[in-house]
Amino acid sequence: MYAINRNGESAYDKPAYVSHYQFLCPNKEEVYDFLKNLYSSVADVKEVDGIHLDYIRFPDVILAKGLWEKYDLVMDKEYPQFDYCYCDKCVHDFKSLSGIDIKEVEDPSQVEEWKQFRYDLITKTVNRLADVVHGKNKVINAAVFPGPNSIAKKLVRQEWDKWNLDAFFPMNYNDFYMGDTKWIGELTKEEVTAVNGKKPVYSGLFICPKPKNKANEADPENHGLLPEELEAAIIESIQNGATGICLFTPNRMTDEHWEVLQKTINADF
Ligand SMILES: [Zn+2]
């Protein structure tokens, strides 16, 4: 059931990057059934308003540029050990659909249909799950990579503008992409435009937990918005069409961050 990379290695016992990257193949009916049963049972709980999807994607075939140094990688193209899924079923189904034996192709990253096939695997899974959750009169949304065209499709094969969700929470983590608060505005604009302004987009902001240490901090996981950047990040998000902002890691907020947030959300702009 686990995803297989282009070298034939399973994400179960040879996960990419970090030990928890044990991704499943989205093309297995058993995987869908597992998710359907889990989310159905959660959606059945009366007090639950909705389901939030995370990690609904392939492993990063390209890492965000801000993380290259941490993992000592130069990801100038798609490398086989990070490229999924080449299980027998994915290879076979793609051959039936396209006539292409992807295992015989020298550089699969050049085959547009193979990319689309994998975008579609995730999209189909999400949309089937959305039908199940909506059938129980609950909402369903997801944390997604920014974009989708500029980043999410290229890095993790999320063509999320085709997903029938009720809201999107793009992780507009500017420091991972060497971007500033203006970058957050540009990406928010792309995201709102991608869903034609018809679905709420909540701009996910990445907060620096120890602002005074940021300059000396080598690990980009500890970077993020400083308190003095937070107001601009919120304004960029809202002025470019976000319905609101989202903090995935509120525990990283310092007192100074909370002060700025309080002031900014009560202001008109
Ligand atoms: Zn597969």
Residues whose N, C-alpha, C, O or C-beta is under 5 A from the ligand:
A	BS01	ZN	C25 N27 C85 Y86 C87 C90
